[in-house]
Amino acid sequence: MKFNPKMNHQNTSRRALSYGIPLSLVLVLSAYMLPLFSQDNLREMALSYEQQGSVTDAESAWKTLAGKQQSDPEPWAHLGLLEARQEHYSNAIAYYRKAMRLRPAMPGLRLNLGLALFKAGQNKQSIEVLSPLLKAQPDDQRLTILIGMAHNGLGEYAAAVGYLRQASDRDPVNLQLLLALGHNCLSAKQFQCVVDMYHKILALNAESAEADMLGGEALDEMKDTIGATQEFRAAVRANPKEPNVHFGLGYLLWTQRQYQEAAQEFHAELDNDPDHFQAALYLADADIQMSRTIEARPLLEKLAKVNPTVSMVHLDLGMVYSEGGQFSDAIKELQVAAKLAPKDVNPHWRLGRLYRSLGEMKEAKTELDIARNLNKVENDGLLEVMSNAPSKRKSPHIAGLTPTAK
C-alpha cells in the first residue's frame, strides 16, 4: 500500500482530538508533521468544536483558517458568531464587518451584523444595515420588530409605532408586542393608539398590570390625574410585584400631596427592589413634606453618593441641613442644586430665604431676583418619570425579536 502523508496527517489529527489533546497543540504538531495541512480538515474541526461549545478551540481553528484563506469570509463570520454568543458584541461587529467586506451577500451575515449592532445599542447603524433586508423582504416579522425597536432606542417613537403596528397586525395576540406598541404610542403622544392597545391587551388578559399602568400613564398625560391614579391602583391589585407599579402610584399620590399614602407605596416599591433610586428619593421628599427630616437625612446622604448629579437630592439635602442648623452645608447643597437645574426656581428661592435669615442681604437679593425671573417649574410628568425608572427587564422582549444567528 502506498504511503499517503496527507491521509496519515488527517488520521493523526483526528486521533489526537479524540484523545482530548487541545486544538492549539494539534495545530502546532501539524506544522511539524506536514507543511500543507488540510484546510478542509481544519474547517471540519472548527465546526465540530463550535457545535460542541468549545469556544476557545473553535476560535483557534477559525483564526488559523482565516490566516490560510484570507479571501474567505466564512472564518470571520464564524468568529463573529462565537463572540456574539458570548455577548462580546463589539468584537462580533468587527468580525462581521471583515466578512462583509469580503462577501457582502453572504447569507445570514447582514442579519447577524444588524442584530449585533442592535444588541450593542448602536441603533442607527443597526437600522442602516437591516433596512435593505426589510426592503427585499417587507413581510419579515423579525426584521420589522428589530427596526421598530431600534427606532425606539433612538427615541424616534413615531417611526417605531409604524413598524410595530405592522408587526402587531400580523401577530395580534402577542401581548409583549402590544405593550411595546402601546408604550411607543404613548411616548409619541398618539393617545388613541394607546387606548386601542389598552383595550386589546385587556381583551387578551383582563388582569394585566402592565395594561393598567399603560392606561394610567396615558390618562396622566391627558391631565386626568384621578383616572391615572385609579388605573395604577388596579395595576397594584393585579400584580403587586410588577416592577415600578408601586412607584408609579406613589408618584401620582405625591403630586396630589397625599404624602402619607405615597410614602407607603414608595416603601412597597423598595421592598420589591431595594435599589430603586427614584422610590428612595421620593420617599425622602415625602418624609420632608411631613416634617420627618431626621428620617430623610441618612437616605438623602446615601443617594447623593450613589448619584450626585440629581438636583432634587441636593435640593432636599439643603432643606434638611437648613432645618438642622447646618447653614454652610445647606448653602453648598442648594448651590449644587441650582447648578444642576438652572431653570428650577426652588433652589434660588430657598437660597434667597436662607441668606436673608442669616442677614446676608446682598446675596439674598441676588437669589430672590433670579427666582422671580424664573417660571415655576412644574412636576415632571408621570411618563417622563416612569421612563427613567429602573426596570428589571433589560429590554422589551418580544416573541420573535431575536433571530437565530447563523
LUMSE-964853 format. One record per residue (C-alpha): residue number from 1; residue in one letter; x negated, y, z negated. Coordinates in steps of 0.25 Angstrom, whole numbers. Layout:
% residues N
(NUM, 'A', (X, Y, Z))
...
***
This chain:
% residues 406
(1, 'M', (0, 0, 0))
(2, 'K', (-6, 13, 4))
(3, 'F', (-8, 23, -7))
(4, 'N', (1, 35, -7))
(5, 'P', (-5, 46, -16))
(6, 'K', (8, 55, -15))
(7, 'M', (17, 44, -20))
(8, 'N', (7, 40, -30))
(9, 'H', (7, 54, -36))
(10, 'Q', (22, 55, -35))
(11, 'N', (24, 42, -43))
(12, 'T', (13, 46, -53))
(13, 'S', (20, 59, -56))
(14, 'R', (34, 53, -58))
(15, 'R', (28, 43, -67))
(16, 'A', (21, 54, -75))
(17, 'L', (34, 61, -76))
(18, 'S', (41, 48, -81))
(19, 'Y', (31, 47, -92))
(20, 'G', (35, 61, -97))
(21, 'I', (22, 68, -92))
(22, 'P', (25, 83, -91))
(23, 'L', (26, 88, -77))
(24, 'S', (15, 98, -79))
(25, 'L', (5, 87, -82))
(26, 'V', (11, 79, -70))
(27, 'L', (8, 91, -61))
(28, 'V', (-6, 92, -66))
(29, 'L', (-9, 78, -64))
(30, 'S', (-2, 79, -50))
(31, 'A', (-12, 89, -46))
(32, 'Y', (-24, 80, -48))
(33, 'M', (-17, 67, -42))
(34, 'L', (-12, 74, -29))
(35, 'P', (-14, 87, -23))
(36, 'L', (-2, 86, -15))
(37, 'F', (9, 84, -26))
(38, 'S', (23, 80, -20))
(39, 'Q', (32, 93, -20))
(40, 'D', (44, 84, -19))
(41, 'N', (40, 76, -31))
(42, 'L', (37, 89, -39))
(43, 'R', (51, 94, -35))
(44, 'E', (57, 81, -40))
(45, 'M', (50, 82, -53))
(46, 'A', (54, 97, -55))
(47, 'L', (69, 93, -52))
(48, 'S', (68, 81, -61))
(49, 'Y', (62, 90, -73))
(50, 'E', (73, 100, -70))
(51, 'Q', (84, 90, -71))
(52, 'Q', (78, 84, -84))
(53, 'G', (78, 98, -90))
(54, 'S', (62, 98, -91))
(55, 'V', (61, 113, -89))
(56, 'T', (46, 114, -91))
(57, 'D', (43, 103, -81))
(58, 'A', (53, 107, -71))
(59, 'E', (47, 121, -71))
(60, 'S', (33, 116, -69))
(61, 'A', (37, 107, -58))
(62, 'W', (45, 118, -51))
(63, 'K', (33, 128, -53))
(64, 'T', (23, 118, -47))
(65, 'L', (33, 116, -35))
(66, 'A', (34, 131, -33))
(67, 'G', (19, 133, -32))
(68, 'K', (19, 122, -22))
(69, 'Q', (31, 126, -13))
(70, 'Q', (30, 141, -14))
(71, 'S', (41, 144, -4))
(72, 'D', (51, 134, -10))
(73, 'P', (61, 142, -19))
(74, 'E', (66, 129, -26))
(75, 'P', (56, 129, -37))
(76, 'W', (58, 143, -40))
(77, 'A', (73, 141, -40))
(78, 'H', (72, 129, -50))
(79, 'L', (62, 137, -59))
(80, 'G', (73, 148, -60))
(81, 'L', (84, 138, -63))
(82, 'L', (75, 132, -74))
(83, 'E', (73, 146, -80))
(84, 'A', (88, 149, -79))
(85, 'R', (91, 137, -87))
(86, 'Q', (82, 142, -98))
(87, 'E', (89, 155, -97))
(88, 'H', (76, 162, -93))
(89, 'Y', (83, 170, -82))
(90, 'S', (72, 180, -79))
(91, 'N', (63, 168, -75))
(92, 'A', (74, 161, -68))
(93, 'I', (77, 174, -60))
(94, 'A', (63, 175, -56))
(95, 'Y', (62, 161, -51))
(96, 'Y', (75, 162, -43))
(97, 'R', (71, 175, -36))
(98, 'K', (58, 168, -32))
(99, 'A', (67, 157, -26))
(100, 'M', (76, 167, -20))
(101, 'R', (64, 174, -12))
(102, 'L', (60, 160, -6))
(103, 'R', (74, 156, -2))
(104, 'P', (86, 166, -5))
(105, 'A', (96, 156, 0))
(106, 'M', (92, 144, -9))
(107, 'P', (105, 138, -14))
(108, 'G', (109, 142, -28))
(109, 'L', (97, 151, -30))
(110, 'R', (104, 164, -29))
(111, 'L', (115, 160, -39))
(112, 'N', (105, 155, -49))
(113, 'L', (97, 168, -48))
(114, 'G', (110, 177, -49))
(115, 'L', (114, 168, -61))
(116, 'A', (101, 170, -68))
(117, 'L', (101, 185, -65))
(118, 'F', (115, 186, -72))
(119, 'K', (111, 178, -84))
(120, 'A', (99, 187, -85))
(121, 'G', (108, 199, -86))
(122, 'Q', (103, 204, -72))
(123, 'N', (118, 206, -67))
(124, 'K', (115, 216, -56))
(125, 'Q', (105, 207, -50))
(126, 'S', (114, 195, -52))
(127, 'I', (125, 201, -44))
(128, 'E', (115, 205, -33))
(129, 'V', (111, 190, -32))
(130, 'L', (125, 184, -33))
(131, 'S', (133, 193, -25))
(132, 'P', (128, 187, -11))
(133, 'L', (132, 173, -16))
(134, 'L', (146, 178, -20))
(135, 'K', (148, 185, -7))
(136, 'A', (145, 172, 0))
(137, 'Q', (154, 164, -10))
(138, 'P', (165, 174, -14))
(139, 'D', (173, 163, -21))
(140, 'D', (161, 158, -30))
(141, 'Q', (167, 159, -44))
(142, 'R', (153, 159, -51))
(143, 'L', (147, 170, -43))
(144, 'T', (160, 179, -45))
(145, 'I', (159, 177, -60))
(146, 'L', (144, 179, -61))
(147, 'I', (144, 192, -53))
(148, 'G', (156, 197, -61))
(149, 'M', (149, 195, -74))
(150, 'A', (136, 201, -68))
(151, 'H', (145, 214, -66))
(152, 'N', (150, 212, -80))
(153, 'G', (135, 212, -85))
(154, 'L', (133, 225, -77))
(155, 'G', (145, 232, -83))
(156, 'E', (152, 232, -70))
(157, 'Y', (165, 227, -75))
(158, 'A', (174, 231, -64))
(159, 'A', (165, 223, -54))
(160, 'A', (165, 212, -64))
(161, 'V', (180, 212, -64))
(162, 'G', (181, 210, -49))
(163, 'Y', (172, 197, -49))
(164, 'L', (178, 191, -62))
(165, 'R', (192, 194, -57))
(166, 'Q', (189, 185, -45))
(167, 'A', (183, 174, -53))
(168, 'S', (195, 175, -63))
(169, 'D', (205, 174, -51))
(170, 'R', (198, 161, -47))
(171, 'D', (198, 155, -61))
(172, 'P', (210, 161, -69))
(173, 'V', (209, 152, -81))
(174, 'N', (195, 155, -84))
(175, 'L', (196, 163, -98))
(176, 'Q', (182, 167, -98))
(177, 'L', (183, 173, -85))
(178, 'L', (196, 180, -88))
(179, 'L', (189, 186, -100))
(180, 'A', (177, 191, -93))
(181, 'L', (186, 197, -82))
(182, 'G', (194, 204, -93))
(183, 'H', (182, 210, -100))
(184, 'N', (177, 216, -87))
(185, 'C', (191, 221, -84))
(186, 'L', (191, 228, -98))
(187, 'S', (177, 234, -96))
(188, 'A', (181, 239, -82))
(189, 'K', (194, 245, -89))
(190, 'Q', (203, 237, -80))
(191, 'F', (213, 235, -91))
(192, 'Q', (224, 228, -82))
(193, 'C', (214, 217, -79))
(194, 'V', (211, 216, -94))
(195, 'V', (226, 214, -97))
(196, 'D', (227, 204, -85))
(197, 'M', (215, 196, -91))
(198, 'Y', (220, 196, -105))
(199, 'H', (233, 190, -101))
(200, 'K', (227, 180, -92))
(201, 'I', (218, 176, -104))
(202, 'L', (229, 175, -114))
(203, 'A', (237, 166, -104))
(204, 'L', (225, 156, -104))
(205, 'N', (222, 157, -119))
(206, 'A', (232, 164, -127))
(207, 'E', (223, 164, -139))
(208, 'S', (211, 171, -132))
(209, 'A', (204, 180, -142))
(210, 'E', (196, 186, -131))
(211, 'A', (208, 189, -123))
(212, 'D', (213, 197, -135))
(213, 'M', (200, 204, -136))
(214, 'L', (200, 208, -122))
(215, 'G', (214, 213, -123))
(216, 'G', (210, 221, -135))
(217, 'E', (199, 228, -128))
(218, 'A', (207, 231, -117))
(219, 'L', (218, 237, -126))
(220, 'D', (208, 245, -133))
(221, 'E', (202, 251, -120))
(222, 'M', (217, 255, -117))
(223, 'K', (217, 262, -131))
(224, 'D', (227, 252, -137))
(225, 'T', (219, 250, -150))
(226, 'I', (231, 244, -157))
(227, 'G', (233, 234, -146))
(228, 'A', (218, 231, -145))
(229, 'T', (218, 228, -160))
(230, 'Q', (229, 218, -159))
(231, 'E', (222, 211, -147))
(232, 'F', (210, 209, -156))
(233, 'R', (218, 205, -168))
(234, 'A', (224, 194, -158))
(235, 'A', (209, 190, -154))
(236, 'V', (205, 188, -168))
(237, 'R', (217, 179, -171))
(238, 'A', (214, 171, -158))
(239, 'N', (199, 169, -161))
(240, 'P', (193, 176, -174))
(241, 'K', (179, 171, -169))
(242, 'E', (179, 177, -156))
(243, 'P', (167, 186, -154))
(244, 'N', (170, 201, -156))
(245, 'V', (185, 199, -159))
(246, 'H', (184, 204, -174))
(247, 'F', (174, 215, -170))
(248, 'G', (184, 220, -159))
(249, 'L', (196, 220, -169))
(250, 'G', (187, 227, -179))
(251, 'Y', (183, 237, -170))
(252, 'L', (197, 241, -166))
(253, 'L', (201, 242, -180))
(254, 'W', (188, 250, -183))
(255, 'T', (193, 260, -172))
(256, 'Q', (206, 261, -179))
(257, 'R', (199, 264, -193))
(258, 'Q', (204, 251, -199))
(259, 'Y', (190, 249, -205))
(260, 'Q', (194, 238, -215))
(261, 'E', (200, 228, -205))
(262, 'A', (189, 232, -195))
(263, 'A', (179, 228, -205))
(264, 'Q', (185, 215, -207))
(265, 'E', (185, 212, -192))
(266, 'F', (170, 216, -191))
(267, 'H', (167, 207, -203))
(268, 'A', (174, 195, -195))
(269, 'E', (166, 198, -183))
(270, 'L', (153, 197, -191))
(271, 'D', (158, 184, -197))
(272, 'N', (159, 179, -183))
(273, 'D', (146, 186, -178))
(274, 'P', (137, 191, -189))
(275, 'D', (128, 198, -179))
(276, 'H', (139, 206, -173))
(277, 'F', (133, 220, -173))
(278, 'Q', (145, 229, -170))
(279, 'A', (154, 221, -180))
(280, 'A', (144, 225, -191))
(281, 'L', (143, 239, -186))
(282, 'Y', (157, 242, -186))
(283, 'L', (159, 235, -199))
(284, 'A', (149, 244, -205))
(285, 'D', (156, 256, -200))
(286, 'A', (169, 251, -205))
(287, 'D', (163, 250, -219))
(288, 'I', (158, 264, -217))
(289, 'Q', (172, 269, -214))
(290, 'M', (177, 262, -226))
(291, 'S', (166, 269, -235))
(292, 'R', (159, 256, -236))
(293, 'T', (145, 262, -233))
(294, 'I', (138, 252, -243))
(295, 'E', (143, 240, -235))
(296, 'A', (140, 247, -221))
(297, 'R', (126, 251, -224))
(298, 'P', (118, 238, -224))
(299, 'L', (126, 233, -212))
(300, 'L', (122, 246, -204))
(301, 'E', (108, 245, -208))
(302, 'K', (107, 231, -203))
(303, 'L', (114, 235, -190))
(304, 'A', (104, 247, -188))
(305, 'K', (93, 237, -188))
(306, 'V', (100, 227, -178))
(307, 'N', (103, 238, -168))
(308, 'P', (98, 252, -171))
(309, 'T', (104, 258, -158))
(310, 'V', (119, 258, -162))
(311, 'S', (123, 273, -166))
(312, 'M', (134, 268, -175))
(313, 'V', (125, 261, -184))
(314, 'H', (117, 273, -187))
(315, 'L', (129, 282, -188))
(316, 'D', (135, 273, -199))
(317, 'L', (122, 271, -206))
(318, 'G', (121, 287, -206))
(319, 'M', (134, 287, -213))
(320, 'V', (131, 276, -223))
(321, 'Y', (117, 283, -226))
(322, 'S', (124, 297, -227))
(323, 'E', (135, 291, -237))
(324, 'G', (124, 285, -245))
(325, 'G', (116, 298, -246))
(326, 'Q', (104, 293, -237))
(327, 'F', (105, 306, -229))
(328, 'S', (92, 305, -222))
(329, 'D', (95, 291, -217))
(330, 'A', (109, 295, -213))
(331, 'I', (104, 307, -204))
(332, 'K', (94, 297, -197))
(333, 'E', (105, 287, -194))
(334, 'L', (114, 298, -189))
(335, 'Q', (104, 304, -180))
(336, 'V', (101, 290, -174))
(337, 'A', (116, 288, -172))
(338, 'A', (117, 302, -165))
(339, 'K', (105, 298, -156))
(340, 'L', (111, 284, -152))
(341, 'A', (125, 290, -149))
(342, 'P', (123, 305, -145))
(343, 'K', (137, 307, -141))
(344, 'D', (143, 302, -154))
(345, 'V', (148, 313, -163))
(346, 'N', (147, 305, -176))
(347, 'P', (132, 305, -179))
(348, 'H', (131, 320, -177))
(349, 'W', (143, 323, -185))
(350, 'R', (138, 315, -197))
(351, 'L', (124, 321, -196))
(352, 'G', (130, 335, -196))
(353, 'R', (139, 332, -208))
(354, 'L', (127, 325, -215))
(355, 'Y', (117, 337, -212))
(356, 'R', (128, 347, -217))
(357, 'S', (129, 339, -230))
(358, 'L', (114, 340, -232))
(359, 'G', (114, 355, -230))
(360, 'E', (107, 353, -216))
(361, 'M', (116, 363, -209))
(362, 'K', (108, 365, -196))
(363, 'E', (107, 350, -194))
(364, 'A', (122, 349, -197))
(365, 'K', (126, 359, -187))
(366, 'T', (118, 353, -176))
(367, 'E', (124, 339, -178))
(368, 'L', (138, 344, -180))
(369, 'D', (137, 353, -168))
(370, 'I', (133, 340, -160))
(371, 'A', (145, 333, -166))
(372, 'R', (154, 344, -162))
(373, 'N', (149, 343, -147))
(374, 'L', (151, 328, -146))
(375, 'N', (164, 322, -143))
(376, 'K', (169, 312, -154))
(377, 'V', (165, 298, -149))
(378, 'E', (176, 288, -149))
(379, 'N', (174, 274, -154))
(380, 'D', (169, 265, -143))
(381, 'G', (180, 257, -136))
(382, 'L', (182, 242, -140))
(383, 'L', (178, 238, -126))
(384, 'E', (164, 245, -128))
(385, 'V', (162, 240, -142))
(386, 'M', (166, 225, -138))
(387, 'S', (157, 225, -126))
(388, 'N', (145, 228, -135))
(389, 'A', (149, 218, -146))
(390, 'P', (141, 205, -147))
(391, 'S', (147, 192, -141))
(392, 'K', (143, 178, -143))
(393, 'R', (145, 176, -129))
(394, 'K', (132, 178, -121))
(395, 'S', (140, 182, -108))
(396, 'P', (154, 180, -103))
(397, 'H', (154, 165, -100))
(398, 'I', (164, 162, -89))
(399, 'A', (166, 148, -84))
(400, 'G', (159, 146, -71))
(401, 'L', (150, 158, -73))
(402, 'T', (137, 151, -73))
(403, 'P', (134, 143, -61))
(404, 'T', (125, 131, -62))
(405, 'A', (111, 135, -57))
(406, 'K', (105, 126, -46))
***
